[in-house]
Amino acid sequence: MKHHKTEEDWKAELTPEQYQVCREKGTEPGFTGEYVDCKEAGTYLCVACGKALFSSKDKFESGTGWPSFTQAADEDAVATESDSSYGMQRIEALCEDCGAHLGHVFPDGPAPTGLRYCINSVALKLDEDE
C-alpha cells in the first residue's frame, strides 16, 4: 500500500459514512448510493486516495442495488482477498493503493469477464469526462 495513515487521519479526511465503509468494511444500504443509477461517462476514483479504480465503460445494471462493473480500470487498481464474514465466503475488493474497502467481486457478471465488482457508491468519486 502506498498510503500510510493513522485511523485518526482517515477519520479526519473521510465522512463518517465513508469511514464506516472504507475503513471498517461496512456496506451502504442497497439502492441508496449516489452512483447506482449514474449514467455519466468518466472514471470512478477511490474516495479515500483518488486512485482510478473503474471506468464508466465497464459499468452495468446488475439490479443488486450497488454500482457494478465488469472489471477494474487496470490490473493494479483493485486488490482482492478472501472474506468469510457474515458466514459467507466472498472475495473482498480493496483499493490497491490505500486498502480502502470497496465492496465484493462475484463470478456472476456479464461478458467479457464474467465478473461483477459490486461496489459501494460511498467508496467512489466520479471524475466525469469533459
LODRENGU-472651 format. One record per residue (C-alpha): residue number from 1; residue in one letter; chain; x, y, z. Coordinates in nm, 4 decimals. Example, Ala and Ser with C-alpha at 12.3 -4.5 7.8 and 13.67 -1.06 7.14 Angstrom:
# LODRENGU-472651
<rec 1, A, A, <1.2300, -0.4500, 0.7800>>;
<rec 2, S, A, <1.3670, -0.1060, 0.7140>>;
# end
This chain:
# LODRENGU-472651
<rec 1, M, A, <0.0000, 0.0000, 0.0000>>;
<rec 2, K, A, <0.1199, 0.3470, -0.0858>>;
<rec 3, H, A, <-0.0796, 0.5379, 0.1771>>;
<rec 4, H, A, <0.0232, 0.5001, 0.5386>>;
<rec 5, K, A, <-0.2182, 0.7000, 0.7514>>;
<rec 6, T, A, <-0.3380, 0.6596, 1.1054>>;
<rec 7, E, A, <-0.7021, 0.5854, 1.1759>>;
<rec 8, E, A, <-0.7248, 0.9379, 1.3196>>;
<rec 9, D, A, <-0.6053, 1.0754, 0.9830>>;
<rec 10, W, A, <-0.8679, 0.8698, 0.7987>>;
<rec 11, K, A, <-1.1415, 0.9849, 1.0389>>;
<rec 12, A, A, <-1.0433, 1.3479, 0.9786>>;
<rec 13, E, A, <-1.0420, 1.3105, 0.5973>>;
<rec 14, L, A, <-1.3479, 1.0915, 0.5391>>;
<rec 15, T, A, <-1.7125, 1.1481, 0.6244>>;
<rec 16, P, A, <-1.8492, 0.9122, 0.8937>>;
<rec 17, E, A, <-2.0256, 0.7042, 0.6237>>;
<rec 18, Q, A, <-1.7097, 0.6875, 0.4083>>;
<rec 19, Y, A, <-1.5046, 0.5858, 0.7120>>;
<rec 20, Q, A, <-1.7533, 0.3142, 0.8108>>;
<rec 21, V, A, <-1.7459, 0.1593, 0.4619>>;
<rec 22, C, A, <-1.3838, 0.2193, 0.3572>>;
<rec 23, R, A, <-1.2023, 0.1612, 0.6870>>;
<rec 24, E, A, <-1.4434, -0.0588, 0.8850>>;
<rec 25, K, A, <-1.5570, -0.2722, 0.5867>>;
<rec 26, G, A, <-1.9185, -0.1638, 0.6080>>;
<rec 27, T, A, <-2.1852, -0.1632, 0.3390>>;
<rec 28, E, A, <-2.4211, 0.1150, 0.2394>>;
<rec 29, P, A, <-2.7878, 0.0147, 0.2095>>;
<rec 30, G, A, <-2.8807, -0.1158, -0.1345>>;
<rec 31, F, A, <-3.0403, 0.1240, -0.3849>>;
<rec 32, T, A, <-2.9348, 0.4301, -0.1809>>;
<rec 33, G, A, <-2.5920, 0.5121, -0.3255>>;
<rec 34, E, A, <-2.5185, 0.8145, -0.5419>>;
<rec 35, Y, A, <-2.3864, 0.6089, -0.8346>>;
<rec 36, V, A, <-2.6345, 0.3190, -0.8507>>;
<rec 37, D, A, <-2.8221, 0.4673, -1.1461>>;
<rec 38, C, A, <-2.5490, 0.7028, -1.2704>>;
<rec 39, K, A, <-2.5030, 0.7028, -1.6485>>;
<rec 40, E, A, <-2.2359, 0.9768, -1.6685>>;
<rec 41, A, A, <-1.9153, 0.8945, -1.8562>>;
<rec 42, G, A, <-1.5924, 0.9102, -1.6617>>;
<rec 43, T, A, <-1.3565, 0.7365, -1.4248>>;
<rec 44, Y, A, <-1.4554, 0.6235, -1.0776>>;
<rec 45, L, A, <-1.1836, 0.7104, -0.8257>>;
<rec 46, C, A, <-1.1197, 0.5859, -0.4727>>;
<rec 47, V, A, <-1.2838, 0.8385, -0.2401>>;
<rec 48, A, A, <-1.0033, 0.7877, 0.0134>>;
<rec 49, C, A, <-0.6928, 0.8366, -0.2044>>;
<rec 50, G, A, <-0.8033, 0.9320, -0.5556>>;
<rec 51, K, A, <-0.6722, 0.6240, -0.7379>>;
<rec 52, A, A, <-0.8519, 0.5424, -1.0657>>;
<rec 53, L, A, <-1.0497, 0.2243, -0.9970>>;
<rec 54, F, A, <-1.3203, 0.1733, -1.2628>>;
<rec 55, S, A, <-1.4279, 0.3119, -1.5985>>;
<rec 56, S, A, <-1.7897, 0.4030, -1.6664>>;
<rec 57, K, A, <-1.7488, 0.1957, -1.9865>>;
<rec 58, D, A, <-1.7342, -0.1168, -1.7682>>;
<rec 59, K, A, <-2.0366, -0.0246, -1.5517>>;
<rec 60, F, A, <-2.3573, -0.2237, -1.5951>>;
<rec 61, E, A, <-2.7007, -0.2503, -1.4373>>;
<rec 62, S, A, <-2.6905, -0.5570, -1.2148>>;
<rec 63, G, A, <-3.0189, -0.4975, -1.0332>>;
<rec 64, T, A, <-2.8438, -0.5579, -0.6999>>;
<rec 65, G, A, <-2.8664, -0.2022, -0.5637>>;
<rec 66, W, A, <-2.4976, -0.1153, -0.5901>>;
<rec 67, P, A, <-2.2860, 0.0140, -0.8786>>;
<rec 68, S, A, <-2.1480, -0.2857, -1.0680>>;
<rec 69, F, A, <-1.8515, -0.3146, -1.3026>>;
<rec 70, T, A, <-1.7178, -0.5994, -1.5178>>;
<rec 71, Q, A, <-1.3534, -0.5155, -1.4461>>;
<rec 72, A, A, <-1.1184, -0.2747, -1.2735>>;
<rec 73, A, A, <-0.9582, 0.0170, -1.4575>>;
<rec 74, D, A, <-0.6334, -0.1799, -1.4779>>;
<rec 75, E, A, <-0.4682, -0.4779, -1.3109>>;
<rec 76, D, A, <-0.3065, -0.2572, -1.0456>>;
<rec 77, A, A, <-0.6245, -0.0750, -0.9407>>;
<rec 78, V, A, <-0.8142, -0.3210, -0.7212>>;
<rec 79, A, A, <-0.6743, -0.5822, -0.4843>>;
<rec 80, T, A, <-0.8797, -0.8790, -0.3677>>;
<rec 81, E, A, <-0.8747, -1.1007, -0.0631>>;
<rec 82, S, A, <-1.0878, -1.3713, 0.0880>>;
<rec 83, D, A, <-1.3700, -1.2553, 0.3164>>;
<rec 84, S, A, <-1.5516, -1.5059, 0.5379>>;
<rec 85, S, A, <-1.7507, -1.2519, 0.7411>>;
<rec 86, Y, A, <-2.1251, -1.2936, 0.7946>>;
<rec 87, G, A, <-2.0997, -1.6714, 0.7491>>;
<rec 88, M, A, <-2.0365, -1.6377, 0.3745>>;
<rec 89, Q, A, <-1.7319, -1.6951, 0.1578>>;
<rec 90, R, A, <-1.6790, -1.3900, -0.0634>>;
<rec 91, I, A, <-1.3994, -1.2030, -0.2382>>;
<rec 92, E, A, <-1.3442, -0.8543, -0.0983>>;
<rec 93, A, A, <-1.2426, -0.5702, -0.3339>>;
<rec 94, L, A, <-0.9934, -0.3170, -0.1950>>;
<rec 95, C, A, <-0.8179, -0.0113, -0.3335>>;
<rec 96, E, A, <-0.4690, -0.1314, -0.4253>>;
<rec 97, D, A, <-0.3095, 0.1956, -0.3079>>;
<rec 98, C, A, <-0.4751, 0.2708, 0.0279>>;
<rec 99, G, A, <-0.6519, -0.0526, 0.1219>>;
<rec 100, A, A, <-0.9978, 0.1064, 0.1346>>;
<rec 101, H, A, <-1.2791, -0.1490, 0.1363>>;
<rec 102, L, A, <-1.4776, -0.1007, -0.1853>>;
<rec 103, G, A, <-1.7172, -0.3947, -0.1926>>;
<rec 104, H, A, <-1.7002, -0.7501, -0.3269>>;
<rec 105, V, A, <-1.6374, -0.9390, -0.6511>>;
<rec 106, F, A, <-1.8758, -1.2116, -0.7649>>;
<rec 107, P, A, <-1.8467, -1.4616, -1.0538>>;
<rec 108, D, A, <-2.1921, -1.3806, -1.1944>>;
<rec 109, G, A, <-2.1232, -1.0829, -1.4191>>;
<rec 110, P, A, <-2.1676, -1.0440, -1.7943>>;
<rec 111, A, A, <-1.9111, -1.0968, -2.0696>>;
<rec 112, P, A, <-1.6318, -1.0363, -2.1313>>;
<rec 113, T, A, <-1.5051, -1.1127, -1.7779>>;
<rec 114, G, A, <-1.7973, -1.2932, -1.6121>>;
<rec 115, L, A, <-1.7228, -1.0853, -1.3013>>;
<rec 116, R, A, <-1.9372, -0.8416, -1.1065>>;
<rec 117, Y, A, <-1.7475, -0.5890, -0.8992>>;
<rec 118, C, A, <-2.0265, -0.4857, -0.6595>>;
<rec 119, I, A, <-1.9039, -0.1542, -0.5176>>;
<rec 120, N, A, <-2.0331, 0.0883, -0.2545>>;
<rec 121, S, A, <-2.1062, 0.4329, -0.4045>>;
<rec 122, V, A, <-1.9700, 0.5977, -0.0912>>;
<rec 123, A, A, <-1.6260, 0.4459, -0.1657>>;
<rec 124, L, A, <-1.6202, 0.6146, -0.5080>>;
<rec 125, K, A, <-1.5893, 0.9599, -0.6580>>;
<rec 126, L, A, <-1.6777, 1.0059, -1.0252>>;
<rec 127, D, A, <-1.4347, 1.2121, -1.2323>>;
<rec 128, E, A, <-1.6642, 1.2950, -1.5248>>;
<rec 129, D, A, <-1.5336, 1.3110, -1.8793>>;
<rec 130, E, A, <-1.5411, 1.6567, -2.0363>>;
# end
